């Protein structure tokens, strides 16, 4: 008999086993011990458990990758947004002229962005997240360098130049009675503001949360001497083209005997009202013109519109520098006001780093032109203000306290070019948002358009 040697693999130790056999009837016959190749059930179960564990881990990782992939474009967009916003600060920093407040806000947003990017990067850790992380690190380095730079001397020079420029504006062509026609203006700043002396829902309904209202503000006006008016922003709470006028206070309170004026044929016309900016002064409505740096004058008698472009580098409009503080009031970039001394426009410019600018408006009745006679630059960041108004040539600014209170906290005197940020005059309200605030020199009252509610206060000196 021919002996054959077979090499059989034993699963027990992973080694080949040598077995001798005999050839019988054309076949190889050899004894085999089946115990050597018994099924490894224990090891199978261990491997199966590992496979299931890996499957669960893989599914979790896939979900994390999917979520991170969805968030990554938003992170990249945020990085691009912050980078774009940092560019003007870098430009100003190179000249020592950046705004400390806006730079600090940018730093806070950057800190949040660093946290988000760090979380994404720890999950994915790929080339894309590494690139985003490096860009954020570079932004942080730029911001830290700007914050640590010694700009004290340059800021002092800039502040001195601003003060001298305002002083020059105060001296230039100002009449001797600039303080106004009332002796109350000689007493100094407002000392107290009463609780609301009148509260009324807008005749157009409280669903129109933005607009302006008040009493005709020109002290020597005859034609509209006792008229009250309401100007709602009927389109998206941003644009309006109508004005409602009541001849008396009684008519206004009863919402009867009104006269309606159509200022523009549509909500996108060049003469359309943009933002809660209007004031009725004499027989004309002054307001911010549609998507422009212009103030318009609508004549109630002739139905004609005249306009003037506000001075300054990069005048903010189209929601560039709205009133904010807590919530931004859409397209409140340009605010037209009236007081004892005349008409004013309050706005912000890129040239003044987003801080409030005060310009005096003058209507030339002979030439029928609207002009800007003087301009002052303040150091109050407009987006840190909820609203503002003029009294006796002094600009007062407010800030949000809570849903039922505002506070007058700042004053800028155009007669001296000096400011005062120590005020704390409370203003009660019935709703959260303040669309507009305006003062009326004929009765020393302050009018608030409070999310569709019309409120009036008495100012005390």
C-alpha positions as CSV (number, residue, x, y, z in Angstrom):
1,X,0.0,0.0,0.0
2,X,1.1,3.4,-0.8
3,X,1.2,5.7,2.2
4,X,0.2,9.3,1.6
5,X,0.9,12.2,3.8
6,X,-1.7,14.9,4.1
7,X,-1.2,18.3,5.5
8,X,-4.3,19.4,7.3
9,X,-4.8,22.7,9.0
10,X,-5.8,22.7,12.6
11,X,-7.9,25.7,13.6
12,X,-7.0,25.2,17.2
13,X,-3.5,26.4,16.9
14,X,-3.4,27.6,13.4
15,X,-0.6,24.9,12.5
16,X,-0.6,22.3,9.8
17,X,-1.2,18.6,11.0
18,X,0.6,15.6,9.4
19,X,-1.6,12.6,8.9
20,X,-0.6,9.3,7.1
21,X,-3.0,7.4,4.9
22,X,-3.5,4.4,2.6
23,X,-4.7,4.1,-1.0
24,X,-7.8,1.9,-1.3
25,X,-9.8,1.4,-4.4
26,X,-8.4,4.4,-6.0
27,X,-9.0,6.6,-3.0
28,X,-6.8,7.9,-0.2
29,X,-8.0,6.8,3.2
30,X,-6.7,8.3,6.4
31,X,-7.9,8.5,10.0
32,X,-8.9,11.9,11.1
33,X,-9.6,13.1,14.6
34,X,-12.6,15.4,14.3
35,X,-12.0,16.9,17.7
36,X,-9.1,18.8,16.3
37,X,-11.5,20.8,14.0
38,X,-14.5,21.4,16.2
39,X,-16.4,24.7,15.4
40,X,-15.0,27.7,17.5
41,X,-18.3,28.9,18.8
42,X,-16.9,31.1,21.6
43,X,-14.4,32.8,19.2
44,X,-17.2,33.3,16.7
45,X,-19.4,35.0,19.2
46,X,-16.5,37.2,20.3
47,X,-15.8,38.2,16.6
48,X,-19.5,38.8,16.0
49,X,-19.8,41.1,19.0
50,X,-16.8,43.0,17.7
51,X,-18.4,43.4,14.3
52,X,-21.6,44.7,15.8
53,X,-19.7,47.1,18.0
54,X,-17.7,48.4,14.9
55,X,-21.0,48.7,13.0
56,X,-22.5,50.9,15.7
57,X,-19.4,53.0,15.9
58,X,-19.3,53.4,12.1
59,X,-22.9,54.5,12.0
60,X,-22.3,57.0,14.8
61,X,-19.2,58.3,13.0
62,X,-21.2,58.5,9.7
63,X,-23.9,60.6,11.4
64,X,-21.2,62.9,12.9
65,X,-19.5,63.3,9.5
66,X,-22.9,64.1,7.9
67,X,-23.8,66.6,10.6
68,X,-20.3,68.2,10.4
69,X,-20.5,68.3,6.6
70,X,-23.8,70.2,6.9
71,X,-22.4,72.7,9.4
72,X,-19.1,73.2,7.6
73,X,-20.4,75.5,4.8
74,X,-22.1,77.7,7.5
75,X,-18.8,77.9,9.4
76,X,-17.0,78.8,6.2
77,X,-19.6,81.4,5.4
78,X,-19.2,82.8,9.0
79,X,-15.4,83.0,8.6
80,X,-15.8,84.8,5.3
81,X,-18.3,87.2,6.8
82,X,-16.1,88.0,9.8
83,X,-13.1,88.3,7.5
84,X,-15.0,90.8,5.3
85,X,-16.1,92.8,8.4
86,X,-12.6,92.8,9.7
87,X,-11.2,94.4,6.6
88,X,-12.5,97.9,7.4
89,X,-11.2,97.6,10.9
90,X,-7.8,96.6,9.6
91,X,-7.9,99.7,7.3
92,X,-8.8,101.9,10.2
93,X,-6.3,100.2,12.5
94,X,-3.5,101.0,10.1
95,X,-4.4,104.6,10.6
96,X,-5.2,104.3,14.3
97,X,-8.8,105.1,13.8
98,X,-10.9,102.0,14.6
99,X,-13.9,102.0,16.8
100,X,-13.3,100.3,20.1
101,X,-16.9,99.2,20.6
102,X,-17.5,97.5,17.3
103,X,-14.0,95.9,17.5
104,X,-15.0,94.4,20.9
105,X,-18.2,93.1,19.5
106,X,-16.3,91.5,16.6
107,X,-14.0,89.9,19.1
108,X,-16.9,88.3,21.0
109,X,-18.4,86.9,17.8
110,X,-14.9,85.5,16.9
111,X,-14.7,83.7,20.3
112,X,-18.0,82.0,19.6
113,X,-16.8,81.1,16.1
114,X,-13.6,79.6,17.5
115,X,-15.7,77.3,19.8
116,X,-17.8,76.1,16.8
117,X,-14.9,75.5,14.5
118,X,-13.0,73.7,17.3
119,X,-15.9,71.3,17.8
120,X,-16.2,70.6,14.0
121,X,-12.4,70.1,13.7
122,X,-12.3,67.6,16.5
123,X,-14.9,65.5,14.8
124,X,-13.6,65.6,11.2
125,X,-10.0,66.7,11.4
126,X,-9.6,66.8,7.6
127,X,-7.9,69.2,5.2
128,X,-11.0,71.4,5.0
129,X,-11.4,71.8,8.7
130,X,-7.7,72.4,9.1
131,X,-7.9,75.2,6.6
132,X,-10.9,76.8,8.4
133,X,-9.1,76.5,11.7
134,X,-6.1,78.3,10.4
135,X,-8.2,81.1,9.0
136,X,-9.9,81.6,12.3
137,X,-6.5,81.5,14.1
138,X,-5.3,84.2,11.7
139,X,-8.3,86.3,12.5
140,X,-7.7,86.0,16.2
141,X,-4.1,87.0,15.7
142,X,-5.2,90.1,13.8
143,X,-7.8,91.1,16.3
144,X,-5.5,90.6,19.3
145,X,-2.8,92.6,17.7
146,X,-5.2,95.5,17.0
147,X,-6.5,95.3,20.6
148,X,-2.9,95.3,22.1
149,X,-1.6,98.1,19.8
150,X,-0.8,101.4,21.4
151,X,-3.3,103.8,19.8
152,X,-3.8,106.1,22.7
153,X,-2.0,109.1,21.2
154,X,-3.7,108.7,17.9
155,X,-7.2,108.4,19.5
156,X,-6.5,111.5,21.6
157,X,-5.5,113.4,18.5
158,X,-8.6,112.1,16.7
159,X,-10.9,113.1,19.6
160,X,-9.3,116.6,19.7
161,X,-9.9,117.1,16.0
162,X,-13.5,116.0,16.3
163,X,-14.1,118.4,19.2
164,X,-12.5,121.3,17.2
165,X,-14.5,120.5,14.1
166,X,-17.8,120.5,16.1
167,X,-16.8,123.7,17.9
168,X,-16.2,125.3,14.5
169,X,-19.7,124.1,13.3
170,X,-21.3,125.5,16.4
171,X,-19.7,128.9,15.8
172,X,-20.4,129.1,12.1
173,X,-23.5,131.1,11.1
174,X,-25.5,130.3,14.2
175,X,-27.9,133.1,15.2
176,X,-27.9,134.6,18.6
177,X,-31.2,133.0,19.5
178,X,-29.9,129.5,18.6
179,X,-31.0,128.2,22.0
180,X,-34.6,128.6,20.9
181,X,-37.5,130.8,21.3
182,X,-38.4,129.5,24.8
183,X,-36.7,130.4,28.1
184,X,-36.8,126.7,29.0
185,X,-33.9,126.1,26.6
186,X,-31.7,128.3,28.8
187,X,-32.3,126.1,31.8
188,X,-30.1,123.3,30.4
189,X,-30.8,119.7,29.8
190,X,-34.1,117.9,30.4
191,X,-34.4,116.9,34.0
192,X,-37.5,114.6,33.9
193,X,-39.9,113.0,31.6
194,X,-43.4,112.2,32.7
195,X,-45.3,109.0,32.5
196,X,-47.4,108.7,29.3
197,X,-50.0,111.5,29.3
198,X,-51.7,110.0,26.3
199,X,-51.9,106.4,24.9
200,X,-53.8,105.4,21.8
201,X,-53.7,102.6,19.2
202,X,-52.7,103.8,15.8
203,X,-55.8,104.5,13.6
204,X,-54.3,102.1,11.1
205,X,-54.2,99.3,13.7
206,X,-51.5,98.0,15.9
207,X,-50.4,95.4,13.3
208,X,-48.4,98.2,11.6
209,X,-45.5,98.3,14.2
210,X,-43.4,100.9,12.5
211,X,-44.1,104.5,11.7
212,X,-44.1,108.1,13.0
213,X,-46.7,110.4,14.5
214,X,-47.1,113.6,16.5
215,X,-48.3,117.2,16.5
216,X,-47.3,119.7,13.8
217,X,-43.9,121.0,15.1
218,X,-43.3,124.4,13.6
219,X,-43.8,127.0,16.3
220,X,-45.0,129.9,14.1
221,X,-47.0,127.8,11.6
222,X,-50.6,129.0,10.9
223,X,-52.0,126.6,8.3
224,X,-51.4,123.4,10.3
225,X,-51.0,125.0,13.8
226,X,-52.9,122.4,15.8
227,X,-52.8,119.5,13.4
228,X,-52.0,115.9,14.5
229,X,-50.6,113.4,12.0
230,X,-49.8,109.7,11.7
231,X,-47.5,108.2,9.1
232,X,-47.5,104.3,9.1
233,X,-45.0,102.1,7.2
234,X,-47.6,99.9,5.4
235,X,-45.1,97.8,3.4
236,X,-42.9,95.3,5.3
237,X,-42.8,97.8,8.2
238,X,-40.1,99.6,6.1
239,X,-41.8,101.7,3.4
240,X,-44.8,104.0,3.3
241,X,-46.4,106.4,0.8
242,X,-49.3,107.9,2.8
243,X,-49.9,110.5,5.5
244,X,-53.0,111.0,7.6
245,X,-53.6,114.5,9.1
246,X,-56.3,115.6,11.7
247,X,-57.1,119.2,12.1
248,X,-57.6,119.1,15.9
249,X,-56.6,116.9,18.8
250,X,-60.3,115.9,19.4
251,X,-60.5,114.7,15.8
252,X,-57.3,112.7,16.2
253,X,-58.4,111.0,19.4
254,X,-61.8,110.1,17.8
255,X,-60.1,109.2,14.5
256,X,-62.6,111.3,12.5
257,X,-62.4,114.1,9.9
258,X,-59.0,113.0,8.7
259,X,-57.2,114.1,5.5
260,X,-55.2,111.5,3.6
261,X,-52.2,112.4,1.4
262,X,-50.5,110.1,-1.1
263,X,-46.9,111.0,-1.2
264,X,-45.7,108.5,-3.8
265,X,-47.5,106.3,-6.4
266,X,-46.0,103.1,-5.1
267,X,-43.8,101.6,-2.3
268,X,-40.8,101.6,-4.6
269,X,-40.9,105.1,-6.0
270,X,-38.0,107.5,-5.5
271,X,-40.3,109.7,-3.2
272,X,-41.4,106.8,-1.0
273,X,-40.9,107.1,2.7
274,X,-38.2,104.7,4.1
275,X,-38.0,104.0,7.8
276,X,-39.8,105.5,10.7
277,X,-38.2,108.9,10.1
278,X,-40.9,111.5,9.4
279,X,-41.9,114.8,11.0
280,X,-44.7,117.3,10.0
281,X,-43.2,120.8,10.1
282,X,-45.4,123.6,9.0
283,X,-47.2,122.5,5.9
284,X,-44.7,120.0,4.8
285,X,-43.7,116.4,5.8
286,X,-39.9,115.8,6.0
287,X,-38.7,112.2,5.8
288,X,-36.0,109.8,4.6
289,X,-36.3,109.2,0.9
290,X,-36.5,105.7,-0.6
291,X,-33.1,103.8,-0.7
292,X,-30.9,106.9,-0.7
293,X,-28.9,109.3,1.4
294,X,-31.5,112.0,0.9
295,X,-34.0,113.8,3.0
296,X,-37.3,114.6,1.2
297,X,-39.8,117.4,1.8
298,X,-43.4,116.8,0.7
299,X,-45.5,120.0,0.4
300,X,-49.1,119.3,1.5
301,X,-50.4,122.2,-0.6
302,X,-48.6,121.6,-3.9
303,X,-48.0,117.9,-3.6
304,X,-44.4,118.4,-4.7
305,X,-41.2,116.8,-3.3
306,X,-37.8,118.5,-2.9
307,X,-34.8,116.7,-1.6
308,X,-31.2,117.2,-0.3
309,X,-28.3,114.7,0.0
310,X,-26.9,114.4,3.5
311,X,-23.2,115.2,3.8
312,X,-20.5,112.7,4.9
313,X,-18.4,109.8,3.6
314,X,-20.6,106.7,3.2
315,X,-23.9,107.9,4.6
316,X,-25.7,104.9,6.0
317,X,-29.0,103.9,4.4
318,X,-30.9,100.7,3.4
319,X,-30.4,99.2,6.9
320,X,-26.6,99.9,7.1
321,X,-26.7,101.9,10.4
322,X,-30.2,101.4,11.9
323,X,-31.1,102.1,15.5
324,X,-30.5,98.8,17.4
325,X,-29.2,98.3,21.0
326,X,-31.5,95.3,21.7
327,X,-33.3,94.7,18.4
328,X,-32.6,96.6,15.3
329,X,-35.5,98.7,13.8
330,X,-35.4,97.9,10.1
331,X,-34.2,100.8,7.9
332,X,-34.1,103.4,10.7
333,X,-30.9,104.7,9.2
334,X,-31.9,108.4,8.8
335,X,-34.0,110.1,11.5
336,X,-35.6,113.5,10.8
337,X,-36.4,115.6,13.9
338,X,-37.6,119.1,14.8
339,X,-37.2,121.3,17.8
340,X,-37.2,125.0,18.8
341,X,-34.3,125.7,16.5
342,X,-35.6,124.0,13.4
343,X,-35.1,120.8,11.5
344,X,-32.5,118.1,12.0
345,X,-31.3,114.8,10.4
346,X,-29.7,112.2,12.6
347,X,-27.7,109.4,10.9
348,X,-24.4,107.6,10.8
349,X,-21.5,107.5,8.3
350,X,-18.6,105.2,7.4
351,X,-16.4,108.2,7.7
352,X,-17.4,108.7,11.3
353,X,-17.0,104.9,11.9
354,X,-20.8,104.3,12.4
355,X,-21.2,107.0,15.1
356,X,-24.1,109.4,15.0
357,X,-23.9,112.5,12.9
358,X,-26.2,115.5,13.4
359,X,-27.0,117.8,10.5
360,X,-29.1,120.9,10.6
361,X,-31.7,121.3,7.7
362,X,-32.9,124.6,6.4
363,X,-35.8,125.2,3.9
364,X,-35.3,128.2,1.6
365,X,-38.8,129.2,0.8
366,X,-37.7,131.8,-1.9
367,X,-35.4,129.4,-3.8
368,X,-37.6,126.4,-2.8
369,X,-34.6,124.3,-1.9
370,X,-33.8,122.1,1.0
371,X,-30.3,122.6,2.4
372,X,-27.9,121.4,5.0
373,X,-26.3,124.3,6.9
374,X,-24.2,122.6,9.6
375,X,-23.0,119.1,10.6
376,X,-21.6,117.7,13.9
377,X,-20.0,114.3,14.5
378,X,-20.6,112.5,17.8
379,X,-18.7,109.6,19.3
380,X,-21.8,107.6,20.0
381,X,-22.1,104.4,18.0
382,X,-25.6,104.5,16.3
383,X,-26.2,100.8,16.6
384,X,-25.8,101.1,20.4
385,X,-28.8,103.4,20.5
386,X,-32.5,102.4,20.4
387,X,-33.6,105.9,19.2
388,X,-32.9,109.6,19.4
389,X,-34.6,113.1,19.3
390,X,-33.7,116.8,19.4
391,X,-34.6,119.4,22.0
392,X,-33.2,123.0,22.1
393,X,-30.4,122.0,19.7
394,X,-29.4,119.0,22.0
395,X,-29.6,115.5,20.7
396,X,-30.8,112.9,23.3
397,X,-30.3,109.2,22.8
398,X,-32.1,106.3,24.4
399,X,-31.4,102.7,25.1
400,X,-33.4,99.6,25.8
401,X,-33.9,98.6,29.5
402,X,-36.7,96.0,29.3
403,X,-39.9,95.4,27.5
404,X,-41.7,98.2,29.3
405,X,-38.9,100.8,29.8
406,X,-36.4,102.8,27.8
407,X,-33.8,105.2,29.2
408,X,-32.5,108.5,27.9
409,X,-28.8,108.0,28.7
410,X,-26.8,110.4,26.4
411,X,-27.0,114.0,25.3
412,X,-24.9,115.9,22.7
413,X,-25.1,119.8,22.6
414,X,-24.6,121.3,19.2
415,X,-24.1,124.7,20.8
416,X,-20.9,123.6,22.5
417,X,-20.0,120.4,20.7
418,X,-19.8,118.6,24.1
419,X,-21.6,115.4,25.2
420,X,-23.0,114.0,28.4
421,X,-23.4,110.2,29.0
422,X,-24.4,110.4,32.6
423,X,-28.2,110.8,32.0
424,X,-30.7,108.2,33.3
425,X,-34.2,109.5,32.4
426,X,-36.8,106.7,32.3
427,X,-39.4,106.4,29.5
428,X,-42.3,104.0,30.2
429,X,-43.8,102.1,27.2
430,X,-46.5,99.5,26.6
431,X,-44.7,97.4,24.0
432,X,-41.2,96.2,23.5
433,X,-40.2,98.0,20.3
434,X,-39.7,101.7,19.7
435,X,-40.0,102.7,16.1
436,X,-39.6,106.5,16.5
437,X,-39.2,109.2,19.1
438,X,-39.8,112.9,18.4
439,X,-40.0,116.1,20.4
440,X,-42.5,118.9,19.8
441,X,-41.5,122.4,20.7
442,X,-45.0,123.8,20.7
443,X,-46.1,121.9,23.8
444,X,-42.8,120.3,25.0
445,X,-44.1,116.8,24.5
446,X,-42.2,113.7,23.3
447,X,-44.0,111.3,20.9
448,X,-43.3,107.6,20.7
449,X,-44.5,105.2,18.0
450,X,-44.4,102.0,20.2
451,X,-45.1,99.0,18.0
452,X,-48.4,100.3,16.8
453,X,-49.2,102.2,20.0
454,X,-49.0,106.0,20.1
455,X,-47.6,107.5,23.4
456,X,-47.0,111.1,24.5
457,X,-44.9,112.3,27.4
458,X,-44.3,115.7,28.9
459,X,-40.7,117.0,29.1
460,X,-39.5,119.0,32.1
461,X,-36.5,121.2,32.4
